[in-house]
Amino acid sequence: MDIQTIEHDVLVIGAGGAGMRGAIEASNGGTSVGLVCKSLLGKAHTVMAEGGVAASLGNVDDRDNWKVHFADTMRGGQYVNNWRMAELHAKEAPDRVRELEKWGAVFDRTKDGKILQRNFGGHRYPRLAHVGDRTGLEIIRTLQDKSVHEREIAVYMECTIIKLFKQDGRVIGALGYYRERGRFVLFKAKAIVMATGGLGKAYEITSNSWEYTGDGYSLAYHAGADLIDMEFVQFHPTGMVWPPSVRGILVTEGVRGEGGILKNKEGKRFMFDDIPENYRGQTAKDAEEGWRYVMGDKNALRPPELLTRDHVARCINREVKAGRGSPHGGVYLDIQWIKERIPNAPKHIMKKLPSMYHQFKELGGIDITTEVMEVGPTTHYTMGGIKVDGDTQMTTVPGLFAAGESAGGLHGANRLGGNSLSDLLVFGKRAGEYASKFAKEQKSADIPEGDILAAQNWALAFMDSPAGDENPYKVQQDLQVMMQKLVGIVRVEAEMVQALEGLKVLNQRALKVQAPGNREYNPGWHTCMDLNNLLTVSEAVTRCGIRRKESRGAQFRDDYPEKSPQYAKMNMVIRKAADGSMELIEQPVKELPAELKAVIEEMK
Amino acid sequence: MGDATRISEDRAATVREFQVWRGNRDGGEFKTYTASITAGMVVLDAMHQIQATQASDLACRWNCKAGKCGSCSAEINGKPRLMCMTRMETLPEGTVTVQPMKAFTPIKDLVTDVSWNYTVNKKIKPFKPKAPEADGTWRMQQYEVDRAQEFRKCIECFLCQDTCHVLRDHRKHDEFAGPRFLVRAASLEMHPLDTENREEYLKHGGGIGLCNITKCCTEVCPEHIHITDNAIIPLKERVADTYYDPVVQLWRWIFKPSGTQPAEPKH
């Protein structure tokens, strides 16, 4: 067969933080690694993470330890988390951060020369190791520079995987294409790590890039893997809202961590109006106490702007719907006010939030050291994902592993800011380690030619489809508008059912999309293929959203505004049924062991 | 760049004309397109609009759309810029030309072959930290890490490589690492914990002597890194201490290095 064939022990799909950390570990394990990236190396979404990486180093507040981090993560996730992942994550994050320093990362420092940590939403103590507001860039560059010197890692840039192959139940390889010439490439592998990130591009307003089309979820689902809790899509409370072309671009939570406050058009600091019951004992009683917390007073509680993202996003939504929003449909985020409290405030803001300063100045014409920002919710992160074993990160398909945003479970119903960078380090390493071990026990297998041909033909059909009269960009846009409207930040059953109907129509239209031109670097063709993944994951999000008849974390149901004791015990599992339809199974949340229950009680 | 022009609320959409280079390795030509420009739009938005409505196969790279990933580098009206950070209002009236970076071989339309950069990066010796404290970690003061942090802001857009005449005009890709990788070397050489010596590479493989400090790279850097003053000149000085470099000698004779103080040699 005339196709380039490459063989590795471990194939890592996705080269953000999780993929690169996994590749480094699999290489350390003595297995050969292929690292596939959809874009150029070093451009993955991790680069856009701003605020920091959560790890209980205890450098700023020595009361912090893994138990507090674990309890914070479970509380933020509303207790439907995979507790084993939350435990390992809290225990191992400090080592993963210190390891980055050993590899050359340069974090901001405390006065005594240690790694500095900052406040963030839902974290009891200052916990986020950071580099100004470009922590993701620091992490990705450190991992990139480490991995390019690893002999066992071969990098395949601008290469997209479109199909996984299995034999006797386990994965044996994948088919991809290079964007440059549009040529196909076949990867044979004994283990595969999925590290492809999330699905933000299913929505109209998102902080995510073109790459975020749910590829990993969709590939794994079609290969028979279970997905878990896909209804939990995080809307980050603060994205830019003006001008229109930048709508959705992220404004880091670090702004609030450094003292930024949220106000409505009447100038009212509205976050004090609604404090959820399980956070009342942890939230400042007034503005004065909130400021003392920002300044590092250990006796003060945190300001309500640092409540969890799901809650802050809903409060902003409420203000806008009640007509108290800013001119462009957001609210005001104000950091310049700190000049009333500290000398040299503009200089401090530019030092701590340099890329926010830059972003608003160049894209919004706003100087954040003297003016307020306009912000509103933006689709940011997927808590749900491929279901994995907490220790090994193996999915329900043998040989297929997942890490980072691709994997589900750690964050439960809502992720705390800073927990994604620590997630991808801790579980990227674990996925790489166990994939390497698994690969060593396998023999390579031949991929049947018929399977390869079928996948190629599917891809090529978009190039010269006689029935094709649909523009892929238009279908994608219509999907995004629909998901935003019907399966967005506030959900009701009737609208989500309508979305399922809409998805049927869009699926029909997606059969008719076509890409004029040839196979060389043709984004229209790429969009045709990505669309297939977006439609699959949108259906999963919608079905889970309908089934969970309660409001919990990121899922807010206007028709079921309260938490339900019944659903508190359930994870939603999506599986491809034998007839090819999408099946949803409610699985009981795994019971916490007594010692972890005790930790949660102790931290209440 | 850095223009804080107020964005007008009531401006009606205007139609602007674009000359976009379409082609591949074998050559190409400018083609004319139009885009409807609304308040605050950037050049990348216009390229996406053209893609969605007029040329679905128009190739361009992008990811973050916020100046953080360095993917959408191109030459706008002849100047190396990030398309996502170039607001239409800041460009003069008339047709806007958009073409790929000239220092690299075109792949298709606005996409160029930047793989050479990744090859160069591999030649730079990796970070080699000194022994940690007794507790297994290191202590560094903020003032000690400030310099390395400046260089680590680099988003690898390769605009500095594109504008550097040693690469752009003289095509000395085999002899010269280019500003990006001198910055990368500087980020390691000025890392407070690093113990490796990269002078041999800088002198020979990296060809630092080929830079004659015209500062074009500094001008195009979207991260405002003082590439010439803070990275290249101090590195040249280190190399000159070991090997002799007439350009630096002359430079030192005429000017004192501007901006900040040269870094302390660490050996």
Boltz contact constraints between the chains, C-beta under 6 A:
constraints:
  - contact:
      token1: [A, 39]
      token2: [B, 63]
      max_distance: 6.0
  - contact:
      token1: [A, 42]
      token2: [B, 156]
      max_distance: 6.0
  - contact:
      token1: [A, 43]
      token2: [B, 63]
      max_distance: 6.0
  - contact:
      token1: [A, 43]
      token2: [B, 69]
      max_distance: 6.0
  - contact:
      token1: [A, 43]
      token2: [B, 71]
      max_distance: 6.0
  - contact:
      token1: [A, 47]
      token2: [B, 68]
      max_distance: 6.0
  - contact:
      token1: [A, 47]
      token2: [B, 69]
      max_distance: 6.0
  - contact:
      token1: [A, 48]
      token2: [B, 64]
      max_distance: 6.0
  - contact:
      token1: [A, 48]
      token2: [B, 68]
      max_distance: 6.0
  - contact:
      token1: [A, 98]
      token2: [B, 137]
      max_distance: 6.0
  - contact:
      token1: [A, 104]
      token2: [B, 127]
      max_distance: 6.0
  - contact:
      token1: [A, 106]
      token2: [B, 145]
      max_distance: 6.0
  - contact:
      token1: [A, 106]
      token2: [B, 148]
      max_distance: 6.0
  - contact:
      token1: [A, 106]
      token2: [B, 149]
      max_distance: 6.0
  - contact:
      token1: [A, 106]
      token2: [B, 152]
      max_distance: 6.0
  - contact:
      token1: [A, 109]
      token2: [B, 140]
      max_distance: 6.0
  - contact:
      token1: [A, 109]
      token2: [B, 142]
      max_distance: 6.0
  - contact:
      token1: [A, 113]
      token2: [B, 139]
      max_distance: 6.0
  - contact:
      token1: [A, 113]
      token2: [B, 140]
      max_distance: 6.0
  - contact:
      token1: [A, 113]
      token2: [B, 141]
      max_distance: 6.0
  - contact:
      token1: [A, 148]
      token2: [B, 122]
      max_distance: 6.0
  - contact:
      token1: [A, 149]
      token2: [B, 126]
      max_distance: 6.0
  - contact:
      token1: [A, 180]
      token2: [B, 107]
      max_distance: 6.0
  - contact:
      token1: [A, 209]
      token2: [B, 63]
      max_distance: 6.0
  - contact:
      token1: [A, 209]
      token2: [B, 64]
      max_distance: 6.0
  - contact:
      token1: [A, 243]
      token2: [B, 7]
      max_distance: 6.0
  - contact:
      token1: [A, 243]
      token2: [B, 39]
      max_distance: 6.0
  - contact:
      token1: [A, 243]
      token2: [B, 40]
      max_distance: 6.0
  - contact:
      token1: [A, 245]
      token2: [B, 40]
      max_distance: 6.0
  - contact:
      token1: [A, 245]
      token2: [B, 41]
      max_distance: 6.0
  - contact:
      token1: [A, 245]
      token2: [B, 45]
      max_distance: 6.0
  - contact:
      token1: [A, 249]
      token2: [B, 66]
      max_distance: 6.0
  - contact:
      token1: [A, 359]
      token2: [B, 66]
      max_distance: 6.0
  - contact:
      token1: [A, 361]
      token2: [B, 4]
      max_distance: 6.0
  - contact:
      token1: [A, 362]
      token2: [B, 85]
      max_distance: 6.0
  - contact:
      token1: [A, 365]
      token2: [B, 4]
      max_distance: 6.0
  - contact:
      token1: [A, 365]
      token2: [B, 5]
      max_distance: 6.0
  - contact:
      token1: [A, 365]
      token2: [B, 6]
      max_distance: 6.0
  - contact:
      token1: [A, 365]
      token2: [B, 7]
      max_distance: 6.0
  - contact:
      token1: [A, 473]
      token2: [B, 52]
      max_distance: 6.0
  - contact:
      token1: [A, 517]
      token2: [B, 57]
      max_distance: 6.0
  - contact:
      token1: [A, 520]
      token2: [B, 108]
      max_distance: 6.0
  - contact:
      token1: [A, 521]
      token2: [B, 59]
      max_distance: 6.0
  - contact:
      token1: [A, 521]
      token2: [B, 107]
      max_distance: 6.0
  - contact:
      token1: [A, 521]
      token2: [B, 108]
      max_distance: 6.0
  - contact:
      token1: [A, 521]
      token2: [B, 111]
      max_distance: 6.0
  - contact:
      token1: [A, 522]
      token2: [B, 57]
      max_distance: 6.0
  - contact:
      token1: [A, 524]
      token2: [B, 56]
      max_distance: 6.0
  - contact:
      token1: [A, 524]
      token2: [B, 57]
      max_distance: 6.0
